[in-house]
Amino acid sequence: MLDKKHIKYFETLVGEENVYSDKAHLIAYSYDATRTRYEPEAVIFPRDEADVSAILKYCNEHQIVITPRGAGSGFTGGALPSQGGITLGMEKHMNKILEIDMENMVAVVQPGVINMDLQKAVEEVGLFYPPDPASEQYSTLGGNVSENAGGMRAAKYGLTKDYVMALRAVRPNGDIIRAGKRTIKDVAGYNIAGILIASEGTLAVITEITLKLIPKPKFTKAYMGIFPSVDDAMNAVFKSLAAGANPVAMEFMDDLVVQALKEKLGINLPEDAGALLIGDVDGNVIEEVEFQLETLEKSFKENGAQEFIIAHDAQKRDELWYARRNASPSITIFGSKKLNEDISVPRSMLPEALERIYAVGNKYGFKVPCFGHAGDGNIHVNVMVDGSDEQQLHDGHKAIEEIFELVVEMGGTLSGEHGIGTSKAPFMNIAFNEVELDLFKSIKQAFDPNNILNPGKMGLPN
């Protein structure tokens, strides 16, 4: 329990206006996109790195559990206070873009900066920050780093980890550490920044992030390939990339999603459309963009595409992307609750992976619409169930476990971008052996020997 004396100390430290233990705040900070609820005992908003250090030092001395949180937009419970204690809200004060360095093409930001705000700020000066998670309009960069967020542009530009050059962070005992440098090359010492990326706030609290920027491409066009079957579309993914295509994004929607888009939203698609591939290509000269489109069209048609549509203006591009943006809400026609997992497999395994995933759905009698980032092998698998039926929920979770097993067997992983958190923690032994899990525990022990920082996540002990 968090005693009143502790609350009083924190009020003295950061001001009463930054410490809350009223029911409204506890409820507001008790859930994320999983809709699972764990109430903290208090919510504290640090003003700066010194506050973070002092708060953590005190919590470590008094064995108070603390969970760092950005926007709370995660899909796996990574920022939920599953063991109670304090939620450390980083979004209220530590939300500033500290520097945009044009000469070295880097941005220095605090963890509470919204992803889209940084994108807009750097684009105003002709630069580009590519990572674009679906939550980009509200998710924070600290959360993006903690989960190694992906996005639609990952097919060409990579994940958050590919843009993190350096971090400042606070260990659970209050020590402030620097990891990485502003230099392009740095091979001095262990890659501590790499360990902190995707650690879900279990090792340290990130207080400053130095991010790589690139020049903004001058031209962008969108495309859509319409295929008769899922298998045709999946073969077109890795074969077009092997043929030299390098799209910014290559988003996939299967036949069930196509059906849902037609029935629920009235989107005009061909009657015999069995799958869609939608994406963008970009470049600094228009000839480069046209070459990419020609390569994609040729490869798509060689792999069964019925149509290849190019958006030559912004309005048409928005029309093509409307289908992808509405894939998730449309599939509720198949069930009141979706068990959504973001598995990832090698791209060449996509046809087989989807065939086997659908077979699991058929085994249990569930519709399993799939969509996602096929260009990097990351598919959102949605096992659709009746949320009020306990047996369906039980069987749905069994189906998810079987899907995880087959994905790992094929060289894939439990999560391509959402992370592990609490929801996937029970399945970590599918993806990692005992020696590997013990190594994770040893790393946690080295950073956080008293286990006060976001315990119970990623399959680590409570």
N, C-alpha and C positions, 0 to 999 in steps of 0.2 A: 504493500500500500504506500501511496505517496502522502506522507505526513504534511500537515499544515506548515511545519517549520521549513520543509523543502520548498513549498510554494512561496513562502515569505522570502527565502533566500533568492529565488529566481526573480521575484518582483523587485528586490533590491538591486539585483545584478543588471537586469535589462529594462526595468520599468514596469509598473503595473499594467500599462497599456499593451504589453507584449507577452503577458502570461494570462492564460484563460483556463479555468476549470469548470465553467458553467456547462450545463447540459447541451445547450445549442452548439457550442463549439465542439464538444466531445462527439456529438452525433455527426456533425459536418465533417469531422476528420476520422470517421470510423470506417469509411468504405472507399473503394475505388471502382473501376469498371467491371470488376468481378461481381459486385453487389454483395459480397460477403462483408459482414460487419464485425469489427473489433474496436471497441471504444478505448481510447487512451484515457489516462487519468488527468492529464493536463496537456495543453498545446502551448508551445513557446516559440516566439518569433525572434531569432537572433538578429541583431542589427549589423554585425560584421564578423569577421574571422575571430577577433578577440573574444567576442561573446560565445561563439561556438566552442572555442578552446576552454573557456571557463566553465561553460555548462557541462561539457563532456568530462572535464576533470572532476567536477563535483559529483556527477552521476557515477563515475568510476569509483570514487572513494566511498560512495554510499550505496553501491550496488543497485542503482536505479536503471532500469531498461529504457533505452531511447531509440526512436525510429525516425530517421530523416525522411522528409517528404517534399516533393515538388508540387505538381498539379494534381496528383492522385489519379492520373489517367491510365494507370497500368492495368493489364488484363490478367495478372497472375498473383496479385496480393503482395507484391514486393514492398510497398510502402505502408502496409497495414500494421498497426500495433498489436500483433497477435498475442503478445505477452503482456499487454497493458503498458504501464509506464508513461513516458513522455513522447509526444510527437513533436519533432523539430521542424517547424514550417519554414522553408527556405525562400518562399515566394514573395513574402511581404516586403522585406527590406533588401535582401541580397539579390536584386534583380536588374543590375545595371550592366550595360555594355561599357566596359572600362576603356577599351582602345580598339581602333581599327587601324592597323599598321599597313599602309598601302605599299611601302617599299618591300617589306618582307612577306606581305600577303598573309597576315594572321589577324585574328580577332582575340581579344582577351575579355572574358565575360565572367560574371558571377553566376552561380548555379540556378538562380531563379529567373533568368532571362527566358522568355518564350521563344521557342524555335523560330516561328515565323517572323518575330520582331527582328531577330538577327538577320534572317534571309533578306528582309526588306532593307535593312540598314546597309548591308554590304552591297546589295544590288544598286543602290543609289549612287555608289561610287565605282560601278562597273565590275564588282567582284561577285563571287558566287559561293554560297555554302550549300552543298548538294543534299545532305541527309534530310529526308522529308517524310517522317512518320505520318501516318494518317491523322494523328493528334497534333500536327504541327501548329495549329492555330491556338493551342492552349497548353501543350506539354512543355516542360522546362528543359533546358539544356543539361542541367544537373541530373534530371531523371533520365534523359536520353543517354548520357554517359553511363549512368549506373545500370542501365538495362542494355546498353549497346544497341540502341534503336536502329531500325532499318528504314525502309520506305520504298516507294515505287521507283525511285531513281537508283536504287542499289545495284541494279543489273549492270549499269555502266560505271557508276561512281563509288560504289561501295557503301559501307556502314559507318556509323558514328566513329568507331575505333580508328578508321582510316584517316580521320581528320583531327584527332586529339594529339597535340604535340607535347603538351605539358599540363600538369595539374598542381594545384595547392590543395592540401587536405589536412584534416585534423584527426589524429588517432584517438581512440577511446580514452586514453589517459590524458588528453589535452595537448600532446605534442603536435606541433605544426610541421608538416613535411612538404618538400617540393619534389615532384617526380617529372622527369623530362625537361626539355629545354626548348627555346624558340628556334633552335637550329634545325636544318633539314636532316642532318646526320647527328646521331648521338648513340654511341655504343659503350659509354662509360657506366659500369655498374649494372645491377639487375634492372629489368624493365618494370619498375614499380607502377608506372602509369598503366601499363598493360594489365597488371594484376587488379588494379582498382576499377578499370573499365569492366562493366558487366558484373561487378561484385554485389550489386543490389544494396549498397549501403551497409554491408555487413562487416566491412573492414575499417572504413574511415569515412568521415563526412567531407565531401568535396566542397571547397570554398572558392576556387577560382579555376577557370578552364582556358587554356590557350589552344585555339583551333586554327587549322590550316584553311586557307581560302584559295580559290582558283579564279582565273578570269571568267567572266560570264559569257557563255556562248552567244553569238549574235543571231543565230537562226534556229527556230524550233518548228517542227511539224509533227502532227499526230497521224496515226494510222490505225486501221482495224482490219484484221483478217477474220473471215467467217468460214467456219469449217463444218463438215457434216458430222464429225464425231470427235469425242474427247481424245481418242487415240491419235487421230490425225493432227490435232492441235499440239499435243504433247511431243510428237515426233518433230513437228515443225520448229518447236522451241530450240532444242539443242542442235538440230541440223542447220538451221539458219545462222545460229551463232558460229558454228564450225565453218560455215561458208564465208565468214568474214563480216557478218552484220554486227553492229555494236550499238544497239538501241539504248536510249536512256532508261526506258522502262519497257517491259513486256509482261502485261497483266493478263491473267487467264480467268475465264469464267466457263464452267461446264454446262452441260445441257439442262440440269436442274435450275441453275441460276438463270439461264436464258429463259426457261419456262416461267420462272418467277417474275423476271423483268417484264415479260409480256403480260402476264395475268394481273399482277398487282399494280404495275406502273404504266401499263399500256405502251411500253417502248416498242417502236416499230422495228422488228427484226424479221428476216426471212423465215417462213414456216418451217423449213427444213434445217435451220441453223442448229447445230449440235454442240458448238463450242465457239468461244470468241477469244482472240488475242488482240489486246489494245495496248498502244504505247506511244512514246514520243521518240523522235530522233533529233539530234541537234548538231551544230557545227559552227565554225567561224566563217565558212564560205558556203554559199548555197549549193555549190557543186558537191560538196561533201554530204550535205543533207540528201540531195537527190540520189547520190550513189547508195546511201544507206537504204533509202526507200526502194530503189530498184533491186537491191540484194534481197531485201525482205520479201518483196512481192514475188520474185523468181522462186525463192526457196519455199515460201508458203504454198504457191500454186503447185510446185513439184510434190508437195506433201498433202495435196488434196483440198486446198482452200477453194471455196466456191467464189468468193469475192475478196478483193483487196481494196479498201477505201482509204483515200488520203484526204486529210483536212488541210486545205490550203489557207484557211483564215481562222481567226480566234473563235468565231461563232461556231464554225463546223467542228473545231477541236473540242469545244465545250460540249457539243452534242455527242461526240464519240465517248468522251470521258464520263458523261452523265450515267451511262450504263455501269461503268466500273464503280463509280462513287456510290451507287445505290444497290450494289450487289448484296451487301450485308443486311440492310433493312428489308429487302424484298423477299428473302428466303423464309421469313416467318410464316408464309403460307404452308410450310411443311411441318410446323410444330410450334408450340408456344414458347419453348425454350431451346436454345442452341448451346451445345457443348462445343465450344470453339477452341481448336488447337492450331498452332502455327508451326507444323512440322516442316523440316527441310531435308531434301535428299539431293544427291548429285543429279545434275540436270538430265543426264542420259537415262536416269532411272525413273523419270517422271511417268512415262507410260505405264510401266509395271507397278509403280507405287499406287497410282490412282486405281488401276484395275483391282489391286489387292484391297485397297481401302473400301471400294464399293462392295467388294465381296463380304467384308466384315459387316457393313451396313445391311446387306441382304440377309446375312446370317441371323441378325437380331430383328429384322423387319423395320429398319429405320432408313429414312431418306438421308443421304449424306452429300449435300451440295458442297462443292469445292470451288474456291477462287483464290486469287492471290498473285504473288510475284514469281511467275513461272520463269522469268529471265534469270533469276538467281536460285531457282529450285525450292523456293519458299511458298508453301501452299497452306491456305487457311481451310482446315477440315472442320465441317460443322455437322455434328451428329444431332439431328433434330428429334426432340422428344416432347411428350406432354409433361409440362412442368408440374402438374398436379398429380401425376401418376408415379407413385414411389417405385413400383416395379420397373417402369420405363426408365426412370432416373438411374436405378441400380444397374440395369442392363446397358444403359448409355455409357456409364463409367467403365463397365467391363469392356465395351466396344472400344473406348478410347485407349484403355490399357493394351488391347490387342493391336491397335493401330501403332502405338508407340513401339511395341515389340517388333513389328514388321519393318517399321521405318529404320530403327537402329540396326536390324539385321541387314538392311540394304545399304548401310554406310551412312545413314542420315542421323538426325539429331532431334531431341524432344522439342526444341524451340529455335526458330530462326531469328526472332526479334522480340518476343514478348517477355522472355526470361522465365525463371523457375518459380520464384516467390514461394507462396504456400500451396498454390493449386497443383503445381507439378512436382513438388518436393517428394511425394510418396513414390514417384516413378524414377527417381535418380538412379536407383540400383539397376534399372534396365539399361541405362546408357553408360554407367561407369562401374568398374569392378571395385572390390573391397580396398585394394591398394590405392586406387585413384581417389576414392572417397576419403580414405584416411589422410591422403595428402592434402585434400581440401580442408579437412579438419585441422591439420597442422598449420596451414597458412592462417586460418581463422585464429588459432591459438596464439600465433606469433603477433598478430595485430591486436587481438582483443582477448587477452587471457581471462578476463572476468566475464566474458560473454554478455556484455551489456548492450552491444550495438546490433539492433535489428535481429535478435536471435530467432531461430526456428525457420529461417528462410534457406532456400537452395538445398534442402535436405540436411542442413547442419543442425546440431543439437539445439534444443530449446533452452 
